[in-house]
């Protein structure tokens, strides 16, 4: 009976049948030979049968260790990237909060301007002729390019129109 002194104890399974691939420790031609093999491969034949090949313990350990090293390097990279993304998300959240505050402030100012413009328009809505008070209240300037092209610049934004 083999002692459980190998790293992959109870972890190696046959990829075809799913059964445990036992660890074997043999002396072949005077040299130790440690390997895993599916004991059911002789009973299962054909294309769906288990592989009759064995895998040496040192080869399998090397493959597993290399995969673990990649995973650990991937984990370090993941943690670093995650920390960077968390910092970026925090900065973006702060930027969003600042922009929302500015937007709210702008909306308040804009609402005041719109409200004021609407009140001014309402005040002069019953006027029957152009006079200085209406012009001063509503118009910033009048640009004349020629008799057919006149541009009026209002004192309030286009949102009111």
C-alpha positions in Angstrom: 0.0 0.0 0.0 1.4 3.4 -1.1 1.7 6.1 1.5 -0.1 9.3 0.7 3.0 11.4 0.2 2.3 13.0 -3.2 0.9 16.5 -3.8 -2.0 15.4 -6.1 -3.4 12.8 -3.6 -7.1 12.2 -4.4 -7.1 14.8 -7.2 -6.2 12.9 -10.3 -9.1 11.5 -12.3 -9.4 9.9 -15.7 -10.6 12.5 -18.2 -12.7 9.8 -20.1 -14.4 7.8 -17.4 -14.1 10.2 -14.5 -12.7 7.5 -12.1 -9.7 8.0 -9.9 -6.3 7.4 -11.4 -4.3 5.8 -8.7 -0.8 6.7 -7.9 1.7 3.9 -8.6 5.3 3.8 -7.3 7.4 1.1 -9.0 11.0 0.3 -9.5 11.6 -0.3 -13.2 15.1 -1.3 -14.3 16.5 -0.3 -10.9 15.0 3.2 -11.1 11.9 4.5 -9.3 9.0 5.2 -11.5 6.1 7.2 -10.1 3.0 7.6 -12.3 -0.8 7.8 -12.5 -2.9 5.5 -14.8 -6.5 4.6 -15.2 -7.0 1.0 -14.1 -10.2 0.7 -16.1 -8.5 1.3 -19.5 -8.0 -2.4 -20.2 -11.7 -3.1 -19.7 -12.9 -0.2 -21.9 -12.1 -0.5 -25.5 -13.0 1.4 -28.7 -13.1 5.2 -29.3 -14.9 5.9 -26.1 -12.6 3.8 -23.9 -10.1 5.3 -21.5 -6.5 6.0 -22.5 -4.1 3.2 -21.9 -1.3 5.7 -21.4 0.2 6.6 -18.1 1.4 10.0 -16.9 4.5 10.3 -14.8 4.0 12.1 -11.5 6.9 14.6 -12.1 5.4 15.5 -15.6 1.9 16.0 -14.1 3.2 17.9 -11.1 5.1 20.2 -13.6 1.9 20.9 -15.6 -0.1 21.6 -12.5 2.5 23.8 -10.9 2.9 25.8 -14.1 -0.9 26.3 -14.3 -0.9 27.4 -10.6 1.9 29.9 -11.2 0.0 31.4 -14.1 -3.1 31.6 -12.0 -1.2 33.3 -9.1 0.3 35.8 -11.6 -3.2 36.3 -13.1 -4.5 36.7 -9.5 -1.9 39.4 -8.7 -2.6 41.1 -12.0 -6.3 40.9 -11.3 -5.9 42.4 -7.8 -3.8 45.2 -9.2 -6.3 45.9 -12.1 -9.2 45.6 -9.7 -7.7 48.2 -7.4 -7.0 50.5 -10.3 -10.6 50.2 -11.5 -12.0 50.8 -8.0 -9.9 54.0 -7.8 -11.1 55.0 -11.2 -14.7 54.3 -10.3 -14.4 56.4 -7.1 -13.0 59.3 -9.1 -15.8 59.0 -11.7 -18.4 58.8 -8.9 -16.9 62.0 -7.4 -16.9 63.6 -10.9 -20.6 62.6 -11.4 -21.6 64.0 -8.0 -19.8 67.3 -8.9 -21.4 67.5 -12.3 -24.8 66.7 -10.9 -24.4 69.5 -8.3 -23.4 71.9 -11.1 -26.3 70.8 -13.3 -28.7 71.3 -10.4 -27.2 74.7 -9.8 -27.4 75.6 -13.5 -31.0 74.3 -13.6 -31.9 76.6 -10.7 -30.3 79.6 -12.3 -31.8 78.7 -15.7 -35.2 78.1 -14.1 -34.9 81.6 -12.5 -34.0 83.1 -15.9 -36.8 81.2 -17.7 -39.3 82.2 -15.1 -38.2 85.8 -15.2 -38.4 85.8 -19.0 -41.9 84.2 -19.0 -43.0 86.9 -16.5 -41.6 89.6 -18.7 -43.4 88.1 -21.8 -46.6 87.8 -19.8 -46.3 91.4 -18.6 -46.2 92.7 -22.2 -48.5 90.1 -23.9 -51.3 92.6 -24.0 -49.3 95.4 -25.7 -50.7 96.9 -28.9 -47.6 98.7 -30.2 -43.8 98.7 -29.9 -42.4 101.0 -27.3 -39.1 101.5 -25.5 -40.1 99.5 -22.4 -40.9 96.4 -24.4 -37.6 96.7 -26.4 -35.5 97.2 -23.2 -37.2 94.3 -21.5 -36.9 91.8 -24.4 -34.2 92.7 -26.8 -30.4 92.6 -26.4 -29.6 94.0 -29.8 -30.9 94.1 -33.4 -28.4 93.3 -36.2 -29.3 94.7 -39.6 -27.5 93.2 -42.6 -29.7 94.8 -45.2 -33.4 95.6 -45.5 -34.2 91.9 -46.0 -31.9 90.4 -43.4 -32.5 91.4 -39.8 -31.4 89.4 -36.8 -32.9 90.0 -33.3 -30.9 88.9 -30.3 -33.2 88.3 -27.3 -32.3 88.9 -23.7 -33.5 85.4 -22.8 -32.6 81.9 -24.1 -34.2 80.0 -26.9 -35.8 77.7 -24.3 -38.5 80.4 -23.6 -39.4 80.7 -27.3 
